[in-house]
C-alpha cells in the first residue's frame, strides 16, 4: 500500500516542479516586453509652439496653426456647402484607423470637448471632428484670449490669443458670406438718402 501511494505522489511532486513558486508579498518579478502581448502606444511630447502662428489656406476655407514652412499642428476649416455649414477641427498628429478620442480645448472663458476620429486625407492619418457651425461648444474659439488644446497621448498645443479664430468662426457661421463678418448692412436694409 505504501508503495502504491509513493508511486502516485512522485508524479504529483514532479508536476509541481514545472510551476514557479508563488511570489512573496512585496517581491518583484521581471517580465520581458515581448511576453506582455500588444504594446501600448507611446505618448508624444507637446509640440513647441513658441514660433507658431495662424495662416489662411490658399482657398480661404481654413486657417492653420503651426510653424512657418512646416506642416500645421491644427487646422480649423469650414464646409460652407453643407447645410447648415460645418466647422471642421483637424489635429495633425499620429492616428490609426478606427481610433476616437475626446479633444479638450480651453480658452475664452470656457472649456469644450470635441469628439475626434482618425481620418485619412492627403495620405495622412489625422484626428478630425465636424460640428454644425452654430454649435455653442465652438465659442471656445470666439474670443481673443489664449487657447490650449490637448489630445491625449499627442501633447498640448498652446495658441496665443488673437482675433483670427473668432473671425473665422463668425465667417463660417455666416455661411462664408464676407459681408456678415465685416458688419456691412445688407442692400435690403440700407437706407437711401
Secondary structure as the mmCIF struct_conf table of DSSP 4:
data_model
#
loop_
_struct_conf.conf_type_id
_struct_conf.id
_struct_conf.beg_label_comp_id
_struct_conf.beg_label_asym_id
_struct_conf.beg_label_seq_id
_struct_conf.end_label_comp_id
_struct_conf.end_label_asym_id
_struct_conf.end_label_seq_id
HELX_RH_AL_P HELX_RH_AL_P1 UNK A 2 UNK A 17
TURN_TY1_P TURN_TY1_P1 UNK A 18 UNK A 18
BEND BEND1 UNK A 19 UNK A 19
HELX_LH_PP_P HELX_LH_PP_P1 UNK A 20 UNK A 24
TURN_TY1_P TURN_TY1_P2 UNK A 25 UNK A 26
HELX_RH_3T_P HELX_RH_3T_P1 UNK A 33 UNK A 35
BEND BEND2 UNK A 36 UNK A 36
BEND BEND3 UNK A 38 UNK A 38
HELX_LH_PP_P HELX_LH_PP_P2 UNK A 39 UNK A 43
HELX_LH_PP_P HELX_LH_PP_P3 UNK A 45 UNK A 47
TURN_TY1_P TURN_TY1_P3 UNK A 50 UNK A 51
STRN STRN1 UNK A 53 UNK A 56
TURN_TY1_P TURN_TY1_P4 UNK A 58 UNK A 59
BEND BEND4 UNK A 60 UNK A 61
STRN STRN2 UNK A 62 UNK A 66
TURN_TY1_P TURN_TY1_P5 UNK A 68 UNK A 69
BEND BEND5 UNK A 70 UNK A 70
BEND BEND6 UNK A 73 UNK A 73
STRN STRN3 UNK A 74 UNK A 79
TURN_TY1_P TURN_TY1_P6 UNK A 80 UNK A 81
BEND BEND7 UNK A 82 UNK A 84
STRN STRN4 UNK A 86 UNK A 91
BEND BEND8 UNK A 93 UNK A 93
TURN_TY1_P TURN_TY1_P7 UNK A 97 UNK A 98
STRN STRN5 UNK A 100 UNK A 107
TURN_TY1_P TURN_TY1_P8 UNK A 108 UNK A 109
STRN STRN6 UNK A 110 UNK A 121
TURN_TY1_P TURN_TY1_P9 UNK A 122 UNK A 123
STRN STRN7 UNK A 124 UNK A 132
TURN_TY1_P TURN_TY1_P10 UNK A 133 UNK A 134
HELX_RH_3T_P HELX_RH_3T_P2 UNK A 136 UNK A 141
BEND BEND9 UNK A 142 UNK A 145
STRN STRN8 UNK A 147 UNK A 151
TURN_TY1_P TURN_TY1_P11 UNK A 152 UNK A 154
STRN STRN9 UNK A 155 UNK A 159
BEND BEND10 UNK A 163 UNK A 163
HELX_RH_AL_P HELX_RH_AL_P2 UNK A 164 UNK A 173
TURN_TY1_P TURN_TY1_P12 UNK A 174 UNK A 176
HELX_RH_AL_P HELX_RH_AL_P3 UNK A 178 UNK A 182
TURN_TY1_P TURN_TY1_P13 UNK A 183 UNK A 183
HELX_LH_PP_P HELX_LH_PP_P4 UNK A 184 UNK A 186
HELX_RH_3T_P HELX_RH_3T_P3 UNK A 187 UNK A 189
HELX_LH_PP_P HELX_LH_PP_P5 UNK A 190 UNK A 192
#
